[in-house]
Structures are given as C-alpha cells and as structure tokens.
Amino acid sequence: MFEFHWPWMASLLLLPLLARWLWPRVVASNAERPHEGRQTTLIHPSLARLQAGFHGRNPRSPIAGKLHGLLLALLWLALTLAMMGPQWLEPHTELKTAGYDLMLAVDTSRSMTALDFSKDGMPVSRMSVVKGVMDRFIANRDGDRLGLVIFGNQAFVQSPLTLDLEAVRGILADIDPGMAGDATAMGDAIGLAIKKLRERPEGSRVLILITDGENTSGLIPPEQAAALAAAEGVRIYAIGVGSNQEEVPIRGSDGQYHLESDIGMREDTLIALSRGTGGAYFRATNTRALEEISQRIDMLEKTEAEHHTTLIPQPLYRWPLGAAILIWLLLGLFPEGRIRTPEGRRHA
C-alpha cells in the first residue's frame, strides 16, 4: 500500500502560483513610488563594450523558454513529492494458531525429594515422577501455548506462555527440588499463574497444578487463590504426587536421605481446589491420568487464532529527489529560457 508520510506538505505546490500572483503587484508598487528628485546613473568605463556584450547574448527562444518553465515546474513538483515522504507499506502478518493456554505450576519444595515411588525395583523421587509425567504431557500438546511456574518459598515464572514446547520441556528437565526454597507456597503459585493466564482470551485458561498438596508458605491461602481462579475463568487440574505412607525417605539439608513423617500427600486440599474451579483431581501414579486430563482440556473452547498485521514502511523519497537533481542539471542547458551554445559563451 502506497501513502505519504506528510501529505500536508502538498500545500507547497501552491507557493509558486502565489509568488507569481503577488510579484507583479510588488513590482508595480515599487514603480509608483516617487524617487524624490533623485536620478540614477550607470557609470562604466567601457559602456559601449558592455552594451555589445548584451547584444551578443543568445536570443530568447520561445521553445526553450517554455521548456525552461516546464522544467522549473517539474523541479518544484519533484521536491514537493520528496518532502511529502512517499513510502510503500509492506504488510507483515503474524499468525498464532488456535489452541489452549496451559500454565504448569510445579512444586519444587524439599518434599519433592521424597522417595515414595519406585521404578524397576529402584526408589524414585517425586520430582522424577513429575518430570516424566509432564514431559509426556507437553510432548502431546502440539498447538497449545504452555507456560511454567515453579514454587517453593515463593513462586517464579520459569517460562511465559509460548508455542515452543521443546523450550518448555528443556526448562522442566532442568528444575530441581529446593531451587525455589524448601517450603511450599501453593497459593502464591496459583495466584501468579492466574495473573499470566488472565492476559489471554477467555474460554481456554487452564492451570495444571503438580504438588503433594501441602501448603506451608506464601501470602495467599490456596482456598482464596482457588476462588480467584474461579472468578477469572481459570480451571485448575491438580495432579497429586506422593503417597500416604507414615514415614518416607527424604533428602535432608546435609544431602543425605533419612526417614521423615508427616510429608504425605494432602489429597483433600487438591480435590477441593480443582472442583471449585470446574477442573478435576488426578493421581500421578494413575496411568490414565494424562489421557483424562487431555480429554477434558480438549472439551474446552479453544482460543481463536490471532492475526496481527504490521505495516512496515519502505521510504521512496529517493526517487523524486533523484528526479529533482536530474531536472536541476537539465536547467543548466536553458538559462533564462536561452539555449546555451559555445557561440553564446564566447560572445558573453
């Protein structure tokens, strides 16, 4: 698309017409002024030679005079066009496919080091189970926008909502228990995820909360955060990680594992949070948990595809400016409407 950046500069086209209309009046006004008795006399040491020089000039040619006037008009037109800032607007369209907006909130507290799972007869930590479960989940959500929040003593955004699923999987693989503190600020994590999801269109805002269900830190109680999620149209799908064993091996501050009690999973809290927002609760050990979560998410309304078109200007002022320079050079061949010739220069 073509346009002028400063179209109001076109008013300069009227300037030569205004000057042509006013100039005869200025000359006539000067001619009518009395000279107060003064007489102007031209004094030249060789007046005859000066007069012969003027008689030897090239005669004014009617065709050259018209061409000279045309070139002056074209010169002013080209300069005005250059000052108007002509530009070509090249459209650049950004397209985002339709999908769901999923924010993952992963518990990284010290309790996630508990060894209450096993694989091939070997004890496995809760965090290892979370990474394996969520990595498979992310890999199957092609077309969705995913973000990642971790929480311990505080909640932090590790990845904003993005279509780059491989980047989210890489960030998930690098998280470790304790990196955000040893406590569990579950309510703060829900609040932070809601803050990011509320920027997206309504209808497909989903928070997947992965934790053992025990809130031990933070400023926002989980129940209050869940009420806020329901008000903002955010569905919470909670995945409980852990067991109900009385004593579980857990890594201490010295890096060694020892038995610790009262770190079991609080399923009642997670069930209440998810049901209050229209979501659901699942156990991480349930092999059908991920399939059921995916099926429920697929029943939601997808965010409509976003089309954002930006017009990138390409300046074109060089073309009229170059034409003006060329016309200015041509005007040298017709000074004052006379054809410049070698004979005329010798007489001059």
TORKOL-4160 file (C-alpha; in steps of 0.2 Angstrom, whole numbers, padded with zeros to 4 digits, m for minus):
348
<pt num="1" X="0000" Y="0000" Z="0000"/>
<pt num="2" X="0007" Y="0017" Z="m0005"/>
<pt num="3" X="0005" Y="0033" Z="0006"/>
<pt num="4" X="0013" Y="0049" Z="0010"/>
<pt num="5" X="0020" Y="0051" Z="0027"/>
<pt num="6" X="0017" Y="0070" Z="0027"/>
<pt num="7" X="0003" Y="0073" Z="0015"/>
<pt num="8" X="0000" Y="0091" Z="0021"/>
<pt num="9" X="0017" Y="0096" Z="0013"/>
<pt num="10" X="0007" Y="0096" Z="m0004"/>
<pt num="11" X="0001" Y="0113" Z="0000"/>
<pt num="12" X="0019" Y="0119" Z="m0005"/>
<pt num="13" X="0013" Y="0116" Z="m0023"/>
<pt num="14" X="0003" Y="0132" Z="m0022"/>
<pt num="15" X="0018" Y="0143" Z="m0017"/>
<pt num="16" X="0025" Y="0146" Z="m0034"/>
<pt num="17" X="0007" Y="0151" Z="m0040"/>
<pt num="18" X="0006" Y="0163" Z="m0025"/>
<pt num="19" X="0023" Y="0171" Z="m0029"/>
<pt num="20" X="0018" Y="0173" Z="m0047"/>
<pt num="21" X="0002" Y="0182" Z="m0042"/>
<pt num="22" X="0010" Y="0193" Z="m0029"/>
<pt num="23" X="0026" Y="0198" Z="m0039"/>
<pt num="24" X="0018" Y="0210" Z="m0052"/>
<pt num="25" X="0010" Y="0219" Z="m0038"/>
<pt num="26" X="0026" Y="0221" Z="m0029"/>
<pt num="27" X="0035" Y="0227" Z="m0045"/>
<pt num="28" X="0020" Y="0239" Z="m0049"/>
<pt num="29" X="0020" Y="0246" Z="m0031"/>
<pt num="30" X="0039" Y="0250" Z="m0032"/>
<pt num="31" X="0037" Y="0258" Z="m0049"/>
<pt num="32" X="0024" Y="0270" Z="m0042"/>
<pt num="33" X="0035" Y="0276" Z="m0028"/>
<pt num="34" X="0042" Y="0294" Z="m0031"/>
<pt num="35" X="0061" Y="0295" Z="m0032"/>
<pt num="36" X="0061" Y="0311" Z="m0023"/>
<pt num="37" X="0071" Y="0320" Z="m0037"/>
<pt num="38" X="0085" Y="0308" Z="m0037"/>
<pt num="39" X="0092" Y="0301" Z="m0053"/>
<pt num="40" X="0101" Y="0285" Z="m0055"/>
<pt num="41" X="0116" Y="0285" Z="m0067"/>
<pt num="42" X="0126" Y="0270" Z="m0073"/>
<pt num="43" X="0144" Y="0273" Z="m0073"/>
<pt num="44" X="0155" Y="0261" Z="m0083"/>
<pt num="45" X="0172" Y="0263" Z="m0090"/>
<pt num="46" X="0168" Y="0254" Z="m0106"/>
<pt num="47" X="0149" Y="0257" Z="m0108"/>
<pt num="48" X="0150" Y="0253" Z="m0127"/>
<pt num="49" X="0158" Y="0236" Z="m0124"/>
<pt num="50" X="0146" Y="0232" Z="m0110"/>
<pt num="51" X="0132" Y="0236" Z="m0122"/>
<pt num="52" X="0139" Y="0225" Z="m0136"/>
<pt num="53" X="0141" Y="0211" Z="m0124"/>
<pt num="54" X="0122" Y="0211" Z="m0120"/>
<pt num="55" X="0118" Y="0212" Z="m0139"/>
<pt num="56" X="0129" Y="0196" Z="m0142"/>
<pt num="57" X="0119" Y="0185" Z="m0130"/>
<pt num="58" X="0109" Y="0171" Z="m0137"/>
<pt num="59" X="0092" Y="0177" Z="m0141"/>
<pt num="60" X="0077" Y="0170" Z="m0131"/>
<pt num="61" X="0070" Y="0155" Z="m0139"/>
<pt num="62" X="0051" Y="0153" Z="m0137"/>
<pt num="63" X="0053" Y="0134" Z="m0136"/>
<pt num="64" X="0067" Y="0135" Z="m0124"/>
<pt num="65" X="0058" Y="0147" Z="m0114"/>
<pt num="66" X="0043" Y="0135" Z="m0112"/>
<pt num="67" X="0054" Y="0121" Z="m0109"/>
<pt num="68" X="0063" Y="0131" Z="m0095"/>
<pt num="69" X="0047" Y="0135" Z="m0087"/>
<pt num="70" X="0041" Y="0117" Z="m0088"/>
<pt num="71" X="0057" Y="0111" Z="m0080"/>
<pt num="72" X="0055" Y="0123" Z="m0066"/>
<pt num="73" X="0038" Y="0117" Z="m0063"/>
<pt num="74" X="0044" Y="0099" Z="m0063"/>
<pt num="75" X="0058" Y="0103" Z="m0052"/>
<pt num="76" X="0046" Y="0110" Z="m0039"/>
<pt num="77" X="0034" Y="0096" Z="m0041"/>
<pt num="78" X="0048" Y="0083" Z="m0038"/>
<pt num="79" X="0055" Y="0092" Z="m0022"/>
<pt num="80" X="0037" Y="0093" Z="m0015"/>
<pt num="81" X="0034" Y="0075" Z="m0018"/>
<pt num="82" X="0051" Y="0071" Z="m0009"/>
<pt num="83" X="0046" Y="0082" Z="0006"/>
<pt num="84" X="0029" Y="0073" Z="0007"/>
<pt num="85" X="0038" Y="0057" Z="0012"/>
<pt num="86" X="0032" Y="0044" Z="0000"/>
<pt num="87" X="0033" Y="0027" Z="0006"/>
<pt num="88" X="0027" Y="0009" Z="0002"/>
<pt num="89" X="0019" Y="0000" Z="0017"/>
<pt num="90" X="0023" Y="m0018" Z="0016"/>
<pt num="91" X="0011" Y="m0029" Z="0026"/>
<pt num="92" X="0019" Y="m0042" Z="0038"/>
<pt num="93" X="0006" Y="m0054" Z="0046"/>
<pt num="94" X="0009" Y="m0063" Z="0062"/>
<pt num="95" X="m0002" Y="m0079" Z="0064"/>
<pt num="96" X="m0004" Y="m0088" Z="0080"/>
<pt num="97" X="m0014" Y="m0105" Z="0078"/>
<pt num="98" X="m0029" Y="m0108" Z="0089"/>
<pt num="99" X="m0026" Y="m0118" Z="0104"/>
<pt num="100" X="m0027" Y="m0119" Z="0123"/>
<pt num="101" X="m0017" Y="m0108" Z="0136"/>
<pt num="102" X="m0010" Y="m0120" Z="0149"/>
<pt num="103" X="0001" Y="m0115" Z="0163"/>
<pt num="104" X="0010" Y="m0128" Z="0173"/>
<pt num="105" X="0014" Y="m0125" Z="0191"/>
<pt num="106" X="0027" Y="m0137" Z="0198"/>
<pt num="107" X="0031" Y="m0139" Z="0216"/>
<pt num="108" X="0050" Y="m0139" Z="0219"/>
<pt num="109" X="0049" Y="m0139" Z="0238"/>
<pt num="110" X="0060" Y="m0151" Z="0248"/>
<pt num="111" X="0046" Y="m0163" Z="0250"/>
<pt num="112" X="0048" Y="m0167" Z="0231"/>
<pt num="113" X="0064" Y="m0176" Z="0235"/>
<pt num="114" X="0054" Y="m0190" Z="0245"/>
<pt num="115" X="0057" Y="m0207" Z="0238"/>
<pt num="116" X="0040" Y="m0214" Z="0239"/>
<pt num="117" X="0039" Y="m0221" Z="0221"/>
<pt num="118" X="0049" Y="m0235" Z="0213"/>
<pt num="119" X="0054" Y="m0239" Z="0195"/>
<pt num="120" X="0061" Y="m0256" Z="0190"/>
<pt num="121" X="0063" Y="m0260" Z="0209"/>
<pt num="122" X="0073" Y="m0244" Z="0212"/>
<pt num="123" X="0066" Y="m0230" Z="0223"/>
<pt num="124" X="0062" Y="m0214" Z="0213"/>
<pt num="125" X="0059" Y="m0197" Z="0220"/>
<pt num="126" X="0043" Y="m0187" Z="0217"/>
<pt num="127" X="0052" Y="m0174" Z="0206"/>
<pt num="128" X="0057" Y="m0188" Z="0194"/>
<pt num="129" X="0039" Y="m0194" Z="0193"/>
<pt num="130" X="0034" Y="m0176" Z="0189"/>
<pt num="131" X="0047" Y="m0174" Z="0176"/>
<pt num="132" X="0042" Y="m0190" Z="0167"/>
<pt num="133" X="0023" Y="m0187" Z="0168"/>
<pt num="134" X="0024" Y="m0169" Z="0162"/>
<pt num="135" X="0037" Y="m0172" Z="0149"/>
<pt num="136" X="0025" Y="m0184" Z="0140"/>
<pt num="137" X="0010" Y="m0172" Z="0143"/>
<pt num="138" X="0019" Y="m0157" Z="0135"/>
<pt num="139" X="0025" Y="m0168" Z="0120"/>
<pt num="140" X="0007" Y="m0171" Z="0116"/>
<pt num="141" X="0000" Y="m0154" Z="0117"/>
<pt num="142" X="0005" Y="m0148" Z="0099"/>
<pt num="143" X="m0003" Y="m0131" Z="0095"/>
<pt num="144" X="m0006" Y="m0126" Z="0113"/>
<pt num="145" X="0003" Y="m0112" Z="0122"/>
<pt num="146" X="0012" Y="m0118" Z="0138"/>
<pt num="147" X="0020" Y="m0109" Z="0152"/>
<pt num="148" X="0029" Y="m0115" Z="0168"/>
<pt num="149" X="0029" Y="m0109" Z="0186"/>
<pt num="150" X="0039" Y="m0116" Z="0200"/>
<pt num="151" X="0036" Y="m0113" Z="0218"/>
<pt num="152" X="0044" Y="m0116" Z="0234"/>
<pt num="153" X="0046" Y="m0102" Z="0247"/>
<pt num="154" X="0040" Y="m0091" Z="0233"/>
<pt num="155" X="0033" Y="m0093" Z="0216"/>
<pt num="156" X="0043" Y="m0089" Z="0200"/>
<pt num="157" X="0039" Y="m0089" Z="0181"/>
<pt num="158" X="0051" Y="m0100" Z="0173"/>
<pt num="159" X="0043" Y="m0099" Z="0155"/>
<pt num="160" X="0029" Y="m0087" Z="0149"/>
<pt num="161" X="0016" Y="m0094" Z="0138"/>
<pt num="162" X="0024" Y="m0100" Z="0122"/>
<pt num="163" X="0021" Y="m0111" Z="0107"/>
<pt num="164" X="0039" Y="m0118" Z="0109"/>
<pt num="165" X="0035" Y="m0134" Z="0118"/>
<pt num="166" X="0053" Y="m0140" Z="0116"/>
<pt num="167" X="0059" Y="m0125" Z="0126"/>
<pt num="168" X="0047" Y="m0128" Z="0140"/>
<pt num="169" X="0052" Y="m0147" Z="0140"/>
<pt num="170" X="0070" Y="m0141" Z="0142"/>
<pt num="171" X="0066" Y="m0130" Z="0156"/>
<pt num="172" X="0056" Y="m0143" Z="0165"/>
<pt num="173" X="0071" Y="m0155" Z="0164"/>
<pt num="174" X="0082" Y="m0143" Z="0172"/>
<pt num="175" X="0072" Y="m0139" Z="0188"/>
<pt num="176" X="0077" Y="m0147" Z="0204"/>
<pt num="177" X="0069" Y="m0148" Z="0222"/>
<pt num="178" X="0074" Y="m0134" Z="0233"/>
<pt num="179" X="0078" Y="m0122" Z="0219"/>
<pt num="180" X="0064" Y="m0110" Z="0225"/>
<pt num="181" X="0066" Y="m0114" Z="0243"/>
<pt num="182" X="0061" Y="m0129" Z="0254"/>
<pt num="183" X="0043" Y="m0123" Z="0259"/>
<pt num="184" X="0028" Y="m0124" Z="0248"/>
<pt num="185" X="0019" Y="m0108" Z="0243"/>
<pt num="186" X="0005" Y="m0116" Z="0233"/>
<pt num="187" X="m0007" Y="m0102" Z="0235"/>
<pt num="188" X="0006" Y="m0089" Z="0228"/>
<pt num="189" X="0009" Y="m0101" Z="0213"/>
<pt num="190" X="m0009" Y="m0102" Z="0209"/>
<pt num="191" X="m0011" Y="m0083" Z="0210"/>
<pt num="192" X="0005" Y="m0080" Z="0199"/>
<pt num="193" X="m0002" Y="m0092" Z="0186"/>
<pt num="194" X="m0019" Y="m0083" Z="0186"/>
<pt num="195" X="m0010" Y="m0067" Z="0183"/>
<pt num="196" X="m0002" Y="m0074" Z="0167"/>
<pt num="197" X="m0017" Y="m0083" Z="0161"/>
<pt num="198" X="m0029" Y="m0068" Z="0163"/>
<pt num="199" X="m0020" Y="m0059" Z="0149"/>
<pt num="200" X="m0026" Y="m0072" Z="0137"/>
<pt num="201" X="m0044" Y="m0073" Z="0130"/>
<pt num="202" X="m0057" Y="m0082" Z="0140"/>
<pt num="203" X="m0063" Y="m0100" Z="0137"/>
<pt num="204" X="m0047" Y="m0110" Z="0137"/>
<pt num="205" X="m0037" Y="m0104" Z="0153"/>
<pt num="206" X="m0031" Y="m0120" Z="0161"/>
<pt num="207" X="m0019" Y="m0122" Z="0176"/>
<pt num="208" X="m0011" Y="m0139" Z="0179"/>
<pt num="209" X="m0005" Y="m0139" Z="0197"/>
<pt num="210" X="0008" Y="m0153" Z="0202"/>
<pt num="211" X="0011" Y="m0154" Z="0220"/>
<pt num="212" X="0009" Y="m0165" Z="0236"/>
<pt num="213" X="m0005" Y="m0154" Z="0242"/>
<pt num="214" X="0003" Y="m0147" Z="0257"/>
<pt num="215" X="0004" Y="m0128" Z="0258"/>
<pt num="216" X="0017" Y="m0122" Z="0271"/>
<pt num="217" X="0022" Y="m0104" Z="0265"/>
<pt num="218" X="0016" Y="m0090" Z="0255"/>
<pt num="219" X="0005" Y="m0074" Z="0257"/>
<pt num="220" X="m0011" Y="m0081" Z="0248"/>
<pt num="221" X="m0021" Y="m0096" Z="0256"/>
<pt num="222" X="m0024" Y="m0109" Z="0242"/>
<pt num="223" X="m0043" Y="m0108" Z="0245"/>
<pt num="224" X="m0043" Y="m0089" Z="0242"/>
<pt num="225" X="m0032" Y="m0092" Z="0226"/>
<pt num="226" X="m0044" Y="m0105" Z="0220"/>
<pt num="227" X="m0059" Y="m0093" Z="0222"/>
<pt num="228" X="m0049" Y="m0080" Z="0212"/>
<pt num="229" X="m0046" Y="m0093" Z="0199"/>
<pt num="230" X="m0065" Y="m0097" Z="0198"/>
<pt num="231" X="m0069" Y="m0079" Z="0196"/>
<pt num="232" X="m0056" Y="m0077" Z="0182"/>
<pt num="233" X="m0062" Y="m0092" Z="0172"/>
<pt num="234" X="m0046" Y="m0102" Z="0176"/>
<pt num="235" X="m0049" Y="m0121" Z="0178"/>
<pt num="236" X="m0037" Y="m0130" Z="0189"/>
<pt num="237" X="m0032" Y="m0148" Z="0186"/>
<pt num="238" X="m0022" Y="m0154" Z="0201"/>
<pt num="239" X="m0010" Y="m0169" Z="0200"/>
<pt num="240" X="m0006" Y="m0176" Z="0217"/>
<pt num="241" X="0012" Y="m0183" Z="0219"/>
<pt num="242" X="0016" Y="m0194" Z="0233"/>
<pt num="243" X="0010" Y="m0207" Z="0245"/>
<pt num="244" X="0001" Y="m0209" Z="0261"/>
<pt num="245" X="0015" Y="m0218" Z="0270"/>
<pt num="246" X="0018" Y="m0213" Z="0288"/>
<pt num="247" X="0037" Y="m0212" Z="0285"/>
<pt num="248" X="0045" Y="m0208" Z="0269"/>
<pt num="249" X="0064" Y="m0206" Z="0264"/>
<pt num="250" X="0068" Y="m0188" Z="0261"/>
<pt num="251" X="0084" Y="m0179" Z="0257"/>
<pt num="252" X="0090" Y="m0168" Z="0271"/>
<pt num="253" X="0100" Y="m0152" Z="0271"/>
<pt num="254" X="0116" Y="m0162" Z="0273"/>
<pt num="255" X="0112" Y="m0171" Z="0256"/>
<pt num="256" X="0108" Y="m0187" Z="0265"/>
<pt num="257" X="0092" Y="m0197" Z="0265"/>
<pt num="258" X="0083" Y="m0201" Z="0281"/>
<pt num="259" X="0065" Y="m0206" Z="0286"/>
<pt num="260" X="0053" Y="m0192" Z="0289"/>
<pt num="261" X="0035" Y="m0192" Z="0294"/>
<pt num="262" X="0020" Y="m0180" Z="0291"/>
<pt num="263" X="0025" Y="m0177" Z="0272"/>
<pt num="264" X="0011" Y="m0187" Z="0265"/>
<pt num="265" X="0000" Y="m0180" Z="0251"/>
<pt num="266" X="m0015" Y="m0169" Z="0255"/>
<pt num="267" X="m0027" Y="m0175" Z="0243"/>
<pt num="268" X="m0042" Y="m0167" Z="0251"/>
<pt num="269" X="m0035" Y="m0150" Z="0248"/>
<pt num="270" X="m0031" Y="m0153" Z="0229"/>
<pt num="271" X="m0049" Y="m0161" Z="0227"/>
<pt num="272" X="m0057" Y="m0145" Z="0234"/>
<pt num="273" X="m0046" Y="m0133" Z="0224"/>
<pt num="274" X="m0049" Y="m0142" Z="0207"/>
<pt num="275" X="m0068" Y="m0145" Z="0209"/>
<pt num="276" X="m0071" Y="m0127" Z="0215"/>
<pt num="277" X="m0064" Y="m0121" Z="0198"/>
<pt num="278" X="m0073" Y="m0134" Z="0186"/>
<pt num="279" X="m0057" Y="m0144" Z="0185"/>
<pt num="280" X="m0053" Y="m0161" Z="0192"/>
<pt num="281" X="m0040" Y="m0170" Z="0203"/>
<pt num="282" X="m0029" Y="m0185" Z="0197"/>
<pt num="283" X="m0015" Y="m0196" Z="0205"/>
<pt num="284" X="0002" Y="m0195" Z="0196"/>
<pt num="285" X="0003" Y="m0214" Z="0198"/>
<pt num="286" X="m0013" Y="m0217" Z="0188"/>
<pt num="287" X="m0008" Y="m0222" Z="0170"/>
<pt num="288" X="m0024" Y="m0214" Z="0163"/>
<pt num="289" X="m0022" Y="m0198" Z="0172"/>
<pt num="290" X="m0014" Y="m0189" Z="0157"/>
<pt num="291" X="m0026" Y="m0196" Z="0145"/>
<pt num="292" X="m0041" Y="m0190" Z="0156"/>
<pt num="293" X="m0033" Y="m0173" Z="0158"/>
<pt num="294" X="m0030" Y="m0171" Z="0139"/>
<pt num="295" X="m0048" Y="m0176" Z="0135"/>
<pt num="296" X="m0056" Y="m0164" Z="0147"/>
<pt num="297" X="m0045" Y="m0150" Z="0141"/>
<pt num="298" X="m0050" Y="m0154" Z="0123"/>
<pt num="299" X="m0068" Y="m0152" Z="0128"/>
<pt num="300" X="m0065" Y="m0133" Z="0132"/>
<pt num="301" X="m0066" Y="m0119" Z="0119"/>
<pt num="302" X="m0050" Y="m0115" Z="0110"/>
<pt num="303" X="m0043" Y="m0098" Z="0109"/>
<pt num="304" X="m0047" Y="m0091" Z="0092"/>
<pt num="305" X="m0032" Y="m0089" Z="0080"/>
<pt num="306" X="m0024" Y="m0072" Z="0082"/>
<pt num="307" X="m0020" Y="m0062" Z="0066"/>
<pt num="308" X="m0009" Y="m0047" Z="0069"/>
<pt num="309" X="m0003" Y="m0037" Z="0054"/>
<pt num="310" X="0010" Y="m0024" Z="0054"/>
<pt num="311" X="0013" Y="m0012" Z="0040"/>
<pt num="312" X="0032" Y="m0009" Z="0038"/>
<pt num="313" X="0036" Y="0007" Z="0029"/>
<pt num="314" X="0049" Y="0007" Z="0014"/>
<pt num="315" X="0054" Y="0025" Z="0011"/>
<pt num="316" X="0053" Y="0031" Z="m0008"/>
<pt num="317" X="0059" Y="0049" Z="m0006"/>
<pt num="318" X="0075" Y="0045" Z="m0016"/>
<pt num="319" X="0065" Y="0043" Z="m0032"/>
<pt num="320" X="0058" Y="0061" Z="m0033"/>
<pt num="321" X="0073" Y="0068" Z="m0025"/>
<pt num="322" X="0084" Y="0060" Z="m0039"/>
<pt num="323" X="0072" Y="0066" Z="m0052"/>
<pt num="324" X="0074" Y="0084" Z="m0044"/>
<pt num="325" X="0093" Y="0083" Z="m0046"/>
<pt num="326" X="0092" Y="0077" Z="m0064"/>
<pt num="327" X="0080" Y="0092" Z="m0068"/>
<pt num="328" X="0091" Y="0104" Z="m0059"/>
<pt num="329" X="0106" Y="0098" Z="m0070"/>
<pt num="330" X="0095" Y="0100" Z="m0086"/>
<pt num="331" X="0090" Y="0118" Z="m0081"/>
<pt num="332" X="0109" Y="0122" Z="m0084"/>
<pt num="333" X="0106" Y="0120" Z="m0103"/>
<pt num="334" X="0092" Y="0133" Z="m0104"/>
<pt num="335" X="0097" Y="0148" Z="m0093"/>
<pt num="336" X="0084" Y="0161" Z="m0093"/>
<pt num="337" X="0075" Y="0152" Z="m0107"/>
<pt num="338" X="0090" Y="0154" Z="m0119"/>
<pt num="339" X="0099" Y="0139" Z="m0127"/>
<pt num="340" X="0117" Y="0138" Z="m0120"/>
<pt num="341" X="0129" Y="0136" Z="m0135"/>
<pt num="342" X="0148" Y="0138" Z="m0137"/>
<pt num="343" X="0145" Y="0153" Z="m0148"/>
<pt num="344" X="0134" Y="0161" Z="m0134"/>
<pt num="345" X="0148" Y="0158" Z="m0121"/>
<pt num="346" X="0161" Y="0166" Z="m0132"/>
<pt num="347" X="0150" Y="0182" Z="m0135"/>
<pt num="348" X="0147" Y="0183" Z="m0117"/>
